[in-house]
């Protein structure tokens, strides 16, 4: 899923986003739901975020065609 050298950078970006969004209740609610869905699938929160980013990128590419 991740290239080893990029795992730390990816996690740091996500962590910084979470910290910068700590006052936004909507984002906190969404992040809790993502965490819960990751738990149900037996994957990490970071893996779930990565999957969602990939799905969004694929969707955006398809809609541009």
N, CA, C and O of each residue as an XYZ file, in Angstrom:
260
protein
N       0.820     -1.192      0.000
C       0.000      0.000      0.000
C       0.858      1.248      0.000
O       0.731      2.082     -0.896
N       1.719      1.392      0.973
C       2.592      2.548      1.068
C       4.003      2.141      0.676
O       4.402      0.992      0.870
N       4.744      3.068      0.133
C       6.175      2.855      0.027
C       6.733      3.213      1.395
O       6.336      4.217      1.986
N       7.638      2.409      1.893
C       8.113      2.563      3.275
C       8.553      3.990      3.601
O       8.235      4.502      4.674
N       9.270      4.628      2.703
C       9.780      5.968      2.997
C       8.671      7.015      3.090
O       8.862      8.070      3.695
N       7.521      6.729      2.495
C       6.443      7.702      2.485
C       5.435      7.523      3.616
O       4.590      8.391      3.832
N       5.514      6.412      4.338
C       4.556      6.137      5.411
C       4.613      7.225      6.476
O       3.578      7.754      6.881
N       5.797      7.554      6.921
C       5.954      8.555      7.971
C       5.425      9.910      7.509
O       4.733     10.597      8.261
N       5.741     10.287      6.299
C       5.287     11.572      5.760
C       3.770     11.607      5.654
O       3.143     12.598      6.029
N       3.179     10.531      5.147
C       1.727     10.457      5.015
C       1.050     10.582      6.378
O       0.113     11.363      6.544
N       1.529      9.813      7.345
C       0.943      9.863      8.685
C       1.090     11.256      9.296
O       0.175     11.740      9.963
N       2.223     11.895      9.074
C       2.446     13.229      9.617
C       1.458     14.227      9.009
O       0.918     15.076      9.719
N       1.222     14.129      7.715
C       0.266     15.022      7.056
C      -1.131     14.820      7.628
O      -1.828     15.787      7.937
N      -1.538     13.564      7.768
C      -2.865     13.268      8.315
C      -2.967     13.758      9.758
O      -3.974     14.357     10.137
N      -1.944     13.512     10.558
C      -1.949     13.970     11.947
C      -2.043     15.489     12.033
O      -2.771     16.017     12.873
N      -1.320     16.188     11.180
C      -1.372     17.654     11.173
C      -2.757     18.147     10.767
O      -3.258     19.126     11.320
N      -3.373     17.471      9.803
C      -4.736     17.828      9.403
C      -5.703     17.653     10.570
O      -6.541     18.516     10.832
N      -5.575     16.526     11.266
C      -6.457     16.261     12.403
C      -6.276     17.325     13.485
O      -7.256     17.850     14.013
N      -5.045     17.636     13.807
C      -4.789     18.650     14.833
C      -5.299     20.024     14.414
O      -5.821     20.770     15.242
N      -5.153     20.358     13.148
C      -5.599     21.672     12.689
C      -7.119     21.755     12.584
O      -7.681     22.846     12.490
N      -7.780     20.603     12.601
C      -9.235     20.564     12.480
C      -9.920     20.302     13.815
O     -11.122     20.039     13.854
N      -9.177     20.370     14.895
C      -9.725     19.962     16.188
C     -10.906     20.810     16.655
O     -11.684     20.369     17.501
N     -11.048     22.008     16.120
C     -12.179     22.858     16.509
C     -13.394     22.684     15.601
O     -14.448     23.265     15.861
N     -13.260     21.903     14.555
C     -14.333     21.731     13.588
C     -15.110     20.447     13.895
O     -14.621     19.341     13.663
N     -16.307     20.610     14.411
C     -17.101     19.458     14.836
C     -17.489     18.563     13.668
O     -17.560     17.345     13.827
N     -17.741     19.138     12.505
C     -18.107     18.336     11.334
C     -16.966     17.414     10.931
O     -17.181     16.233     10.656
N     -15.771     17.946     10.898
C     -14.615     17.133     10.520
C     -14.344     16.073     11.580
O     -14.013     14.936     11.246
N     -14.478     16.430     12.845
C     -14.278     15.447     13.913
C     -15.275     14.298     13.783
O     -14.914     13.139     13.988
N     -16.504     14.606     13.450
C     -17.540     13.585     13.269
C     -17.182     12.663     12.100
O     -17.297     11.442     12.209
N     -16.750     13.250     10.988
C     -16.362     12.465      9.813
C     -15.169     11.572     10.136
O     -15.152     10.399      9.762
N     -14.180     12.117     10.822
C     -12.995     11.336     11.168
C     -13.341     10.185     12.110
O     -12.764      9.103     11.993
N     -14.260     10.395     13.029
C     -14.700      9.312     13.913
C     -15.360      8.197     13.113
O     -15.146      7.014     13.378
N     -16.173      8.596     12.119
C     -16.831      7.598     11.277
C     -15.811      6.819     10.440
O     -15.935      5.605     10.276
N     -14.821      7.511      9.921
C     -13.764      6.842      9.162
C     -13.025      5.861     10.060
O     -12.732      4.738      9.650
N     -12.730      6.274     11.261
C     -12.034      5.405     12.214
C     -12.877      4.173     12.531
O     -12.350      3.062     12.596
N     -14.166      4.361     12.724
C     -15.056      3.239     13.018
C     -15.126      2.273     11.842
O     -15.078      1.059     12.037
N     -15.238      2.799     10.624
C     -15.287      1.939      9.440
C     -13.976      1.169      9.274
O     -13.984     -0.005      8.906
N     -12.857      1.829      9.546
C     -11.555      1.149      9.483
C     -11.511      0.014     10.496
O     -11.042     -1.083     10.191
N     -11.996      0.277     11.691
C     -12.034     -0.750     12.745
C     -12.858     -1.958     12.285
O     -12.446     -3.104     12.463
N     -14.017     -1.689     11.696
C     -14.881     -2.776     11.227
C     -14.193     -3.607     10.146
O     -14.406     -4.816     10.060
N     -13.378     -2.967      9.330
C     -12.668     -3.672      8.256
C     -11.365     -4.304      8.733
O     -10.740     -5.078      8.007
N     -10.959     -3.973      9.955
C      -9.728     -4.534     10.498
C      -8.473     -3.904      9.917
O      -7.429     -4.549      9.820
N      -8.583     -2.641      9.531
C      -7.435     -1.916      9.000
C      -7.194     -0.676      9.844
O      -8.035     -0.289     10.656
N      -6.048     -0.062      9.645
C      -5.746      1.138     10.432
C      -6.488      2.354      9.879
O      -6.932      2.370      8.731
N      -6.603      3.337     10.707
C      -7.204      4.611     10.304
C      -6.464      5.187      9.102
O      -7.084      5.686      8.164
N      -5.134      5.113      9.137
C      -4.327      5.665      8.043
C      -4.557      4.898      6.743
O      -4.598      5.498      5.669
N      -4.706      3.587      6.831
C      -4.992      2.793      5.641
C      -6.343      3.184      5.054
O      -6.496      3.276      3.836
N      -7.314      3.412      5.922
C      -8.643      3.801      5.462
C      -8.587      5.161      4.774
O      -9.188      5.343      3.716
N      -7.885      6.096      5.351
C      -7.740      7.417      4.728
C      -7.090      7.267      3.358
O      -7.526      7.892      2.391
N      -6.045      6.438      3.271
C      -5.347      6.225      2.006
C      -6.300      5.642      0.962
O      -6.294      6.073     -0.191
N      -7.107      4.676      1.354
C      -8.079      4.071      0.440
C      -9.072      5.116     -0.048
O      -9.387      5.167     -1.237
N      -9.562      5.944      0.858
C     -10.522      6.977      0.472
C      -9.905      7.991     -0.486
O     -10.565      8.449     -1.419
N      -8.654      8.340     -0.260
C      -7.964      9.260     -1.162
C      -7.817      8.619     -2.537
O      -8.031      9.278     -3.554
N      -7.455      7.343     -2.575
C      -7.328      6.642     -3.852
C      -8.661      6.595     -4.591
O      -8.716      6.855     -5.793
N      -9.729      6.267     -3.881
C     -11.053      6.209     -4.504
C     -11.452      7.565     -5.058
O     -12.008      7.652     -6.153
N     -11.175      8.613     -4.317
C     -11.503      9.955     -4.775
C     -10.708     10.318     -6.026
O     -11.247     10.917     -6.956
N      -9.434      9.956     -6.046
C      -8.594     10.243     -7.212
C      -9.117      9.504     -8.444
O      -9.164     10.071     -9.536
N      -9.507      8.245     -8.270
C     -10.055      7.467     -9.378
C     -11.355      8.089     -9.868
O     -11.573      8.226    -11.072
N     -12.211      8.461     -8.931
C     -13.489      9.099     -9.295
C     -13.250     10.404    -10.065
O     -13.923     10.679    -11.059
N     -12.295     11.194     -9.601
C     -11.994     12.460    -10.276
C     -11.462     12.231    -11.676
O     -11.811     12.968    -12.599
N     -10.622     11.222    -11.850
C     -10.103     10.905    -13.192
C     -11.209     10.482    -14.122
O     -11.244     10.894    -15.282
N     -12.124      9.654    -13.620
C     -13.246      9.188    -14.442
C     -14.169     10.325    -14.841
O     -14.678     10.350    -15.961
N     -14.388     11.263    -13.934
C     -15.300     12.363    -14.231
C     -14.680     13.389    -15.183
O     -15.399     14.201    -15.765
N     -13.364     13.361    -15.345
C     -12.697     14.284    -16.259
C     -12.684     13.760    -17.694
O     -12.410     14.508    -18.633
N     -12.978     12.487    -17.853
C     -12.940     11.873    -19.198
C     -14.181     12.214    -19.976
O     -14.327     11.789    -21.122
